[in-house]
Amino acid sequence: MENFKLFSYGFIHFENEHYREVFFNKVKGLRINLDKEKKVVVKFQPVKRKFDHHSNKHDPVGRPCHDLFDNRTHFIIIVSLPSIVEENEIELHMEGEEIIISGKYKELNFDGDILKKLIPVGDFEYTFTLPSKINHNSKVKIEKIENSNIFKIEIKKEENKRIKLLFE
């Protein structure tokens, strides 16, 4: 049973909204028996995903390539930011459960006529909404992955605290 306590959430991806709606109607209040001794209530709750939200008028591609990981104590965002060379060229802000990454893509100039231009130029701001609370009092760690324009951002998760309720 201990193995199941390590994870407090997960994700299910649906082919379309109809399947999503049918699923959540069927599992509402459902009890799932994970072992013979105890019954654990598994709550399925739809999540409004904002993870891919972005705003960048100069970016023809839309959003950066990115991955999101959860290692139980931290969220880790791996993000590709073309033309960004150093960590200090990136600004990070936290609002609630959102991490906002901003900065300015530099113009890359080469000889010849431009036939296609997909590498973004100018100011950018990307918002990543994380699936649970983050610790606003801890420092965010950012490091560049060697010989690339890929950055690793580590954000400490808020510890879930059990609160004893008193009855009147």
N, CA, C and O of each residue as an XYZ file, in Angstrom:
672
protein
N       0.825     -1.200      0.000
C       0.000      0.000      0.000
C       0.863      1.254      0.000
O       0.446      2.279     -0.540
N       2.048      1.203      0.588
C       2.926      2.370      0.653
C       3.233      2.934     -0.726
O       3.316      4.150     -0.896
N       3.400      2.067     -1.698
C       3.722      2.530     -3.049
C       2.660      3.462     -3.604
O       2.975      4.392     -4.347
N       1.397      3.220     -3.249
C       0.325      4.033     -3.781
C       0.268      5.413     -3.134
O      -0.235      6.356     -3.745
N       0.770      5.546     -1.917
C       0.733      6.826     -1.221
C       1.724      7.824     -1.799
O       1.605      9.023     -1.545
N       2.688      7.361     -2.562
C       3.700      8.261     -3.104
C       3.138      9.210     -4.158
O       3.663     10.306     -4.352
N       2.093      8.799     -4.824
C       1.552      9.617     -5.901
C       0.181     10.126     -5.508
O      -0.684      9.348     -5.107
N      -0.019     11.424     -5.620
C      -1.299     11.991     -5.227
C      -2.149     12.401     -6.423
O      -3.287     12.835     -6.243
N      -1.630     12.275     -7.626
C      -2.408     12.643     -8.801
C      -1.845     11.942    -10.022
O      -0.738     11.404     -9.998
N      -2.615     11.960    -11.071
C      -2.187     11.390    -12.346
C      -3.037     11.995    -13.448
O      -3.941     12.785    -13.175
N      -2.761     11.639    -14.665
C      -3.487     12.216    -15.787
C      -4.010     11.127    -16.701
O      -3.357     10.103    -16.903
N      -5.180     11.353    -17.247
C      -5.757     10.484    -18.262
C      -6.039     11.377    -19.462
O      -6.642     12.441    -19.327
N      -5.604     10.944    -20.620
C      -5.823     11.725    -21.835
C      -6.939     11.081    -22.644
O      -6.986      9.859    -22.783
N      -7.836     11.900    -23.176
C      -8.990     11.416    -23.912
C      -8.902     11.829    -25.375
O      -8.310     12.849    -25.728
N      -9.516     10.995    -26.214
C      -9.515     11.244    -27.654
C     -10.324     12.493    -28.003
O      -9.969     13.235    -28.920
N     -11.425     12.722    -27.257
C     -12.250     13.906    -27.503
C     -13.032     14.255    -26.238
O     -12.992     13.519    -25.252
N     -13.732     15.369    -26.276
C     -14.480     15.861    -25.111
C     -15.605     14.915    -24.709
O     -15.900     14.774    -23.523
N     -16.234     14.267    -25.686
C     -17.335     13.348    -25.385
C     -16.851     12.198    -24.492
O     -17.480     11.900    -23.477
N     -15.746     11.557    -24.860
C     -15.202     10.456    -24.062
C     -14.806     10.932    -22.668
O     -14.990     10.218    -21.682
N     -14.270     12.126    -22.599
C     -13.880     12.704    -21.310
C     -15.106     12.852    -20.407
O     -15.071     12.473    -19.236
N     -16.184     13.405    -20.957
C     -17.419     13.628    -20.209
C     -18.035     12.303    -19.754
O     -18.456     12.183    -18.603
N     -18.093     11.317    -20.639
C     -18.637      9.998    -20.305
C     -17.828      9.369    -19.170
O     -18.401      8.833    -18.222
N     -16.506      9.435    -19.267
C     -15.645      8.858    -18.235
C     -15.924      9.487    -16.873
O     -16.147      8.769    -15.898
N     -15.915     10.810    -16.794
C     -16.082     11.469    -15.503
C     -17.476     11.254    -14.927
O     -17.636     11.253    -13.707
N     -18.482     11.072    -15.767
C     -19.824     10.756    -15.263
C     -19.876      9.349    -14.673
O     -20.589      9.118    -13.696
N     -19.131      8.404    -15.252
C     -19.149      7.015    -14.771
C     -18.331      6.813    -13.501
O     -18.691      5.966    -12.683
N     -17.254      7.549    -13.306
C     -16.373      7.306    -12.154
C     -16.654      8.220    -10.970
O     -15.995      8.102     -9.936
N     -17.597      9.107    -11.095
C     -17.904     10.043    -10.011
C     -18.293      9.274     -8.737
O     -19.277      8.535     -8.733
N     -17.520      9.451     -7.667
C     -17.788      8.805     -6.386
C     -17.440      7.328     -6.329
O     -17.750      6.671     -5.335
N     -16.817      6.791     -7.344
C     -16.467      5.373     -7.415
C     -15.376      5.023     -6.405
O     -14.413      5.771     -6.238
N     -15.533      3.870     -5.725
C     -14.502      3.364     -4.814
C     -13.725      2.279     -5.544
O     -14.309      1.371     -6.134
N     -12.413      2.384     -5.498
C     -11.569      1.400     -6.154
C     -10.802      0.641     -5.078
O     -10.147      1.254     -4.235
N     -10.879     -0.687     -5.099
C     -10.226     -1.531     -4.110
C      -8.812     -1.849     -4.587
O      -8.639     -2.611     -5.537
N      -7.797     -1.273     -3.936
C      -6.412     -1.477     -4.344
C      -5.766     -2.690     -3.677
O      -4.780     -3.223     -4.186
N      -6.303     -3.122     -2.561
C      -5.831     -4.353     -1.926
C      -6.981     -4.944     -1.121
O      -8.052     -4.341     -1.048
N      -6.782     -6.109     -0.516
C      -7.866     -6.811      0.185
C      -8.211     -6.187      1.531
O      -9.337     -6.338      2.006
N      -7.267     -5.488      2.154
C      -7.476     -4.988      3.504
C      -8.128     -3.611      3.568
O      -8.940     -3.352      4.456
N      -7.787     -2.738      2.647
C      -8.258     -1.353      2.740
C      -8.932     -0.935      1.449
O      -8.581     -1.395      0.362
N      -9.894     -0.063      1.593
C     -10.484      0.551      0.406
C      -9.989      1.984      0.347
O     -10.017      2.704      1.346
N      -9.551      2.379     -0.790
C      -9.035      3.725     -0.984
C      -9.980      4.446     -1.930
O     -10.341      3.917     -2.982
N     -10.373      5.637     -1.559
C     -11.220      6.422     -2.444
C     -10.324      7.139     -3.442
O      -9.454      7.927     -3.070
N     -10.552      6.856     -4.687
C      -9.808      7.521     -5.753
C     -10.753      8.537     -6.369
O     -11.805      8.182     -6.902
N     -10.374      9.786     -6.292
C     -11.209     10.845     -6.854
C     -10.714     11.196     -8.247
O      -9.538     11.498     -8.449
N     -11.617     11.152     -9.187
C     -11.305     11.595    -10.535
C     -11.915     12.975    -10.698
O     -13.114     13.166    -10.495
N     -11.093     13.917    -11.061
C     -11.555     15.295    -11.178
C     -11.001     15.898    -12.461
O      -9.791     15.872    -12.689
N     -11.882     16.443    -13.302
C     -11.370     17.058    -14.533
C     -10.469     18.243    -14.212
O     -10.751     19.021    -13.300
N      -9.402     18.371    -14.955
C      -8.460     19.470    -14.772
C      -8.530     20.361    -15.995
O      -8.480     19.887    -17.130
N      -8.645     21.645    -15.755
C      -8.572     22.594    -16.862
C      -7.109     22.843    -17.129
O      -6.409     23.430    -16.304
N      -6.648     22.400    -18.275
C      -5.224     22.492    -18.584
C      -4.894     23.845    -19.162
O      -5.472     24.279    -20.159
N      -3.954     24.500    -18.518
C      -3.443     25.756    -19.030
C      -1.966     25.615    -19.348
O      -1.304     26.601    -19.670
N      -1.446     24.403    -19.261
C      -0.003     24.203    -19.367
C       0.574     24.747    -20.657
O       1.701     25.242    -20.673
N      -0.187     24.662    -21.743
C       0.334     25.080    -23.031
C       0.034     26.548    -23.343
O       0.251     27.002    -24.467
N      -0.460     27.281    -22.362
C      -0.769     28.685    -22.595
C       0.513     29.453    -22.902
O       1.550     29.227    -22.279
N       0.428     30.342    -23.846
C       1.593     31.159    -24.186
C       1.108     32.497    -24.727
O      -0.030     32.622    -25.179
N       1.960     33.465    -24.678
C       1.654     34.737    -25.326
C       2.948     35.292    -25.881
O       3.863     35.635    -25.133
N       3.014     35.376    -27.178
C       4.203     35.907    -27.837
C       3.822     36.318    -29.246
O       3.711     35.473    -30.134
N       3.623     37.599    -29.451
C       3.193     38.093    -30.756
C       4.259     37.908    -31.819
O       3.945     37.839    -33.007
N       5.520     37.827    -31.404
C       6.614     37.731    -32.374
C       6.967     36.290    -32.707
O       7.808     36.050    -33.573
N       6.354     35.345    -32.052
C       6.755     33.948    -32.185
C       5.849     33.214    -33.162
O       4.724     32.870    -32.800
N       6.301     32.960    -34.395
C       5.459     32.283    -35.367
C       5.248     30.805    -35.045
O       4.320     30.190    -35.570
N       6.081     30.235    -34.203
C       5.993     28.817    -33.882
C       4.928     28.567    -32.818
O       4.346     27.483    -32.788
N       4.661     29.521    -31.961
C       3.656     29.370    -30.919
C       4.248     29.223    -29.546
O       4.248     30.186    -28.779
N       4.741     28.084    -29.209
C       5.283     27.848    -27.868
C       6.596     27.090    -27.984
O       6.861     26.460    -29.008
N       7.416     27.146    -26.949
C       8.693     26.420    -27.024
C       8.469     24.922    -26.824
O       7.483     24.501    -26.221
N       9.389     24.146    -27.333
C       9.373     22.709    -27.029
C       9.698     22.570    -25.550
O      10.628     23.206    -25.053
N       8.944     21.749    -24.852
C       9.160     21.611    -23.418
C       8.674     20.253    -22.929
O       7.846     19.603    -23.568
N       9.203     19.843    -21.792
C       8.769     18.642    -21.087
C       8.536     19.032    -19.636
O       9.165     19.962    -19.132
N       7.639     18.330    -18.967
C       7.363     18.564    -17.552
C       7.517     17.241    -16.815
O       6.954     16.224    -17.220
N       8.284     17.263    -15.732
C       8.519     16.070    -14.920
C       8.146     16.359    -13.472
O       8.159     17.509    -13.033
N       7.816     15.307    -12.741
C       7.531     15.384    -11.310
C       8.380     14.312    -10.637
O       8.196     13.123    -10.896
N       9.316     14.727     -9.767
C      10.154     13.735     -9.076
C       9.772     13.609     -7.600
O      10.615     13.280     -6.766
N       8.526     13.867     -7.284
C       7.913     13.779     -5.954
C       8.160     15.007     -5.088
O       7.268     15.403     -4.337
N       9.338     15.625     -5.164
C       9.611     16.816     -4.349
C       9.670     18.085     -5.194
O       9.481     19.186     -4.676
N       9.930     17.935     -6.484
C      10.081     19.088     -7.378
C       9.352     18.848     -8.701
O       9.168     17.711     -9.134
N       8.947     19.948     -9.325
C       8.555     19.906    -10.730
C       9.781     20.321    -11.519
O      10.516     21.219    -11.108
N       9.999     19.678    -12.638
C      11.131     20.011    -13.498
C      10.586     20.323    -14.879
O       9.917     19.496    -15.499
N      10.879     21.530    -15.354
C      10.508     21.935    -16.710
C      11.785     21.953    -17.529
O      12.759     22.611    -17.163
N      11.776     21.232    -18.635
C      12.872     21.267    -19.599
C      12.328     22.055    -20.780
O      11.325     21.668    -21.380
N      12.986     23.160    -21.115
C      12.452     24.041    -22.154
C      13.552     24.452    -23.129
O      14.674     24.763    -22.729
N      13.209     24.445    -24.408
C      14.137     24.843    -25.463
C      13.871     26.303    -25.822
O      12.761     26.661    -26.215
N      14.899     27.143    -25.686
C      14.763     28.574    -25.962
C      15.845     28.997    -26.960
O      16.956     29.337    -26.553
N      15.535     28.979    -28.261
C      16.524     29.332    -29.282
C      17.092     30.731    -29.071
O      16.363     31.648    -28.695
N      18.347     30.891    -29.304
C      19.127     32.136    -29.216
C      19.364     32.613    -27.782
O      20.053     33.614    -27.583
N      18.818     31.932    -26.791
C      19.094     32.263    -25.393
C      20.338     31.474    -24.995
O      20.370     30.250    -25.117
N      21.365     32.184    -24.517
C      22.659     31.557    -24.259
C      22.907     31.338    -22.769
O      23.464     30.310    -22.385
N      22.508     32.275    -21.935
C      22.801     32.220    -20.495
C      21.515     32.217    -19.678
O      20.479     32.715    -20.119
N      21.603     31.642    -18.471
C      20.466     31.616    -17.560
C      19.972     33.015    -17.220
O      18.773     33.217    -17.026
N      20.895     33.997    -17.144
C      20.503     35.356    -16.741
C      19.725     36.099    -17.831
O      19.289     37.228    -17.604
N      19.543     35.498    -18.996
C      18.725     36.096    -20.053
C      17.249     35.720    -19.899
O      16.403     36.145    -20.686
N      16.959     34.926    -18.887
C      15.598     34.447    -18.646
C      15.101     35.023    -17.327
O      15.839     35.055    -16.342
N      13.856     35.475    -17.306
C      13.215     35.902    -16.062
C      12.153     34.878    -15.704
O      11.422     34.394    -16.568
N      12.076     34.555    -14.422
C      11.070     33.617    -13.927
C      10.208     34.312    -12.890
O      10.715     35.034    -12.031
N       8.902     34.093    -12.973
C       7.957     34.631    -11.997
C       6.994     33.519    -11.612
O       6.719     32.619    -12.406
N       6.478     33.589    -10.376
C       5.482     32.633     -9.905
C       4.214     33.388     -9.554
O       4.251     34.431     -8.902
N       3.094     32.841     -9.997
C       1.778     33.349     -9.611
C       0.903     32.140     -9.331
O       0.531     31.420    -10.257
N       0.569     31.907     -8.067
C      -0.234     30.728     -7.723
C       0.508     29.462     -8.099
O       1.604     29.201     -7.602
N      -0.096     28.675     -8.983
C       0.521     27.436     -9.453
C       1.143     27.614    -10.835
O       1.430     26.633    -11.521
N       1.348     28.852    -11.236
C       1.898     29.129    -12.562
C       3.338     29.621    -12.481
O       3.705     30.393    -11.596
N       4.137     29.151    -13.429
C       5.501     29.645    -13.625
C       5.492     30.411    -14.934
O       5.043     29.897    -15.958
N       5.982     31.630    -14.902
C       6.029     32.469    -16.099
C       7.492     32.657    -16.477
O       8.292     33.155    -15.686
N       7.827     32.253    -17.696
C       9.184     32.390    -18.226
C       9.138     33.490    -19.273
O       8.313     33.451    -20.186
N      10.031     34.478    -19.140
C      10.051     35.557    -20.129
C      11.489     35.939    -20.453
O      12.424     35.596    -19.730
N      11.636     36.648    -21.545
C      12.949     37.091    -21.997
C      12.841     37.661    -23.394
O      11.763     38.070    -23.825
N      13.958     37.688    -24.100
C      13.967     38.241    -25.453
C      14.824     37.361    -26.357
O      16.018     37.178    -26.119
N      14.191     36.818    -27.401
C      14.929     36.063    -28.404
C      15.737     37.035    -29.248
O      15.245     38.098    -29.628
N      16.980     36.667    -29.539
C      17.852     37.521    -30.351
C      17.710     37.172    -31.833
O      17.416     36.033    -32.194
N      17.923     38.166    -32.666
C      17.917     37.967    -34.118
C      19.182     37.214    -34.507
O      20.278     37.593    -34.095
N      19.043     36.166    -35.286
C      20.184     35.417    -35.807
C      20.339     35.785    -37.277
O      19.426     35.563    -38.072
N      21.479     36.340    -37.640
C      21.692     36.796    -39.015
C      22.692     35.913    -39.739
O      23.751     35.574    -39.209
N      22.337     35.552    -40.949
C      23.211     34.766    -41.815
C      23.168     35.382    -43.207
O      22.200     36.055    -43.561
N      24.206     35.156    -43.991
C      24.238     35.659    -45.363
C      23.198     34.925    -46.207
O      22.944     33.738    -46.003
N      22.607     35.635    -47.146
C      21.652     35.019    -48.063
C      20.233     35.479    -47.802
O      19.951     36.178    -46.829
N      19.349     35.069    -48.695
C      17.931     35.417    -48.591
C      17.221     34.437    -47.661
O      17.517     33.243    -47.663
N      16.282     34.950    -46.869
C      15.498     34.102    -45.967
C      14.426     33.401    -46.794
O      13.609     34.060    -47.437
N      14.424     32.086    -46.782
C      13.404     31.302    -47.469
C      12.310     30.854    -46.503
O      11.148     30.719    -46.886
N      12.687     30.630    -45.265
C      11.737     30.247    -44.228
C      12.301     30.693    -42.894
O      13.488     30.503    -42.631
N      11.455     31.295    -42.034
C      11.932     31.791    -40.741
C      10.976     31.315    -39.657
O       9.877     31.848    -39.505
N      11.403     30.316    -38.912
C      10.594     29.788    -37.818
C      11.225     30.011    -36.453
O      10.557     29.833    -35.434
N      12.490     30.395    -36.408
C      13.136     30.675    -35.129
C      12.618     32.024    -34.643
O      12.763     33.029    -35.337
N      12.013     32.053    -33.449
C      11.394     33.283    -32.965
C      12.396     34.394    -32.677
O      13.566     34.143    -32.386
N      11.900     35.642    -32.768
C      12.690     36.845    -32.502
C      11.833     37.771    -31.644
O      10.621     37.862    -31.842
N      12.463     38.455    -30.693
C      11.748     39.447    -29.891
C      11.351     38.928    -28.520
O      11.758     37.846    -28.097
N      10.543     39.732    -27.838
C      10.110     39.410    -26.477
C       9.241     38.157    -26.463
O       8.462     37.911    -27.383
N       9.391     37.372    -25.399
C       8.530     36.204    -25.227
C       8.094     36.097    -23.780
O       8.759     36.593    -22.870
N       6.970     35.444    -23.592
C       6.467     35.122    -22.261
C       5.652     33.845    -22.381
O       4.702     33.773    -23.161
N       6.030     32.838    -21.605
C       5.325     31.566    -21.608
C       4.875     31.260    -20.191
O       5.628     31.451    -19.236
N       3.646     30.783    -20.059
C       3.091     30.441    -18.756
C       2.876     28.938    -18.686
O       2.248     28.349    -19.566
N       3.401     28.324    -17.637
C       3.233     26.899    -17.403
C       2.447     26.735    -16.108
O       2.918     27.147    -15.047
N       1.263     26.144    -16.175
C       0.485     25.865    -14.972
C       0.822     24.460    -14.508
O       0.669     23.493    -15.254
N       1.281     24.358    -13.275
C       1.701     23.076    -12.721
C       0.510     22.373    -12.078
O      -0.430     23.038    -11.642
N       0.531     21.029    -12.010
C      -0.632     20.288    -11.532
C      -0.896     20.353    -10.030
O      -1.953     19.904     -9.587
N       0.011     20.889     -9.239
C      -0.261     21.063     -7.812
C       0.535     22.253     -7.291
O       1.314     22.865     -8.023
N       0.329     22.569     -6.021
C       0.931     23.771     -5.439
C       2.453     23.706     -5.418
O       3.054     22.637     -5.312
N       3.055     24.893     -5.524
C       4.508     25.004     -5.471
C       4.900     25.834     -4.254
O       4.121     26.657     -3.775
N       6.107     25.610     -3.764
C       6.610     26.308     -2.587
C       7.154     27.670     -3.021
O       8.192     27.754     -3.677
N       6.448     28.723     -2.650
C       6.839     30.078     -3.056
C       8.003     30.624     -2.235
O       8.573     31.657     -2.586
N       8.361     29.951     -1.156
C       9.458     30.421     -0.302
C      10.811     29.835     -0.680
O      11.840     30.278     -0.170
N      10.823     28.855     -1.559
C      12.099     28.234     -1.928
C      12.636     28.846     -3.219
O      11.892     29.435     -4.004
N      13.932     28.695     -3.419
C      14.564     29.225     -4.625
C      14.313     28.279     -5.790
O      14.286     27.058     -5.630
N      14.131     28.870     -6.961
C      13.970     28.099     -8.184
C      15.355     27.902     -8.779
O      16.137     28.847     -8.884
N      15.650     26.676     -9.165
C      16.961     26.364     -9.731
C      16.830     26.315    -11.256
O      15.952     25.638    -11.791
N      17.712     27.038    -11.945
C      17.720     27.006    -13.404
C      19.139     26.735    -13.874
O      20.094     27.350    -13.399
N      19.263     25.812    -14.806
C      20.590     25.524    -15.353
C      20.471     25.222    -16.843
O      19.484     24.655    -17.312
N      21.500     25.617    -17.560
C      21.563     25.358    -18.994
C      22.153     23.971    -19.204
O      23.147     23.608    -18.575
N      21.539     23.204    -20.086
C      22.085     21.902    -20.436
C      23.219     22.149    -21.419
O      23.049     22.834    -22.428
N      24.371     21.583    -21.110
C      25.616     21.867    -21.826
C      25.474     21.753    -23.346
O      24.842     20.831    -23.862
N      26.083     22.723    -24.049
C      26.135     22.761    -25.516
C      24.756     22.751    -26.174
O      24.565     22.112    -27.209
N      23.803     23.454    -25.579
C      22.459     23.512    -26.157
C      21.781     24.812    -25.737
O      22.329     25.590    -24.956
N      20.610     25.028    -26.253
C      19.759     26.131    -25.807
C      18.583     25.565    -25.020
O      17.466     26.080    -25.082
N      18.854     24.511    -24.291
C      17.835     23.859    -23.475
C      18.155     24.137    -22.011
O      19.298     24.023    -21.568
N      17.103     24.507    -21.274
C      17.264     24.869    -19.872
C      16.418     23.953    -18.996
O      15.320     23.541    -19.370
N      16.963     23.646    -17.816
C      16.271     22.832    -16.820
C      15.880     23.758    -15.676
O      16.732     24.416    -15.080
N      14.587     23.805    -15.375
C      14.066     24.651    -14.305
C      13.451     23.732    -13.255
O      12.550     22.949    -13.556
N      13.950     23.833    -12.009
C      13.462     23.001    -10.908
C      12.706     23.861     -9.915
O      13.231     24.859     -9.423
N      11.467     23.474     -9.619
C      10.612     24.215     -8.700
C      10.169     23.273     -7.592
O       9.603     22.215     -7.867
N      10.420     23.649     -6.345
C      10.051     22.798     -5.202
C       8.535     22.783     -5.035
O       7.876     23.820     -5.102
N       8.000     21.585     -4.817
C       6.570     21.418     -4.597
C       6.223     21.772     -3.155
O       7.052     21.627     -2.257
N       5.011     22.232     -2.942
C       4.506     22.486     -1.596
C       4.221     21.136     -0.950
O       3.616     20.262     -1.571
N       4.655     20.967      0.291
C       4.389     19.720      1.001
C       2.938     19.697      1.438
O       2.415     20.684      1.956
N       2.291     18.557      1.223
C       0.924     18.395      1.706
C       0.975     18.182      3.207
O       1.672     17.291      3.692
N       0.244     18.991      3.930
C       0.235     18.884      5.383
C      -1.127     18.393      5.835
O      -2.160     18.866      5.360
N      -1.122     17.444      6.751
C      -2.365     16.925      7.297
C      -2.805     17.848      8.426
O      -2.025     18.162      9.325
N      -4.036     18.270      8.372
C      -4.580     19.181      9.382
C      -5.663     18.439     10.159
O      -6.586     17.876      9.571
N      -5.541     18.444     11.484
C      -6.546     17.802     12.320
C      -7.726     18.752     12.478
O      -7.561     19.924     12.818
N      -8.911     18.227     12.225
C     -10.120     19.023     12.357
C     -10.731     18.787     13.728
O     -10.802     17.648     14.191
N     -11.170     19.848     14.375
C     -11.801     19.751     15.684
C     -13.305     19.883     15.518
O     -13.781     20.703     14.734
N     -14.055     19.069     16.262
C     -15.512     19.104     16.199
C     -16.051     19.937     17.347
O     -15.461     19.979     18.426
N     -17.174     20.599     17.111
C     -17.804     21.391     18.167
C     -18.680     20.521     19.028
O     -19.297     21.011     19.974
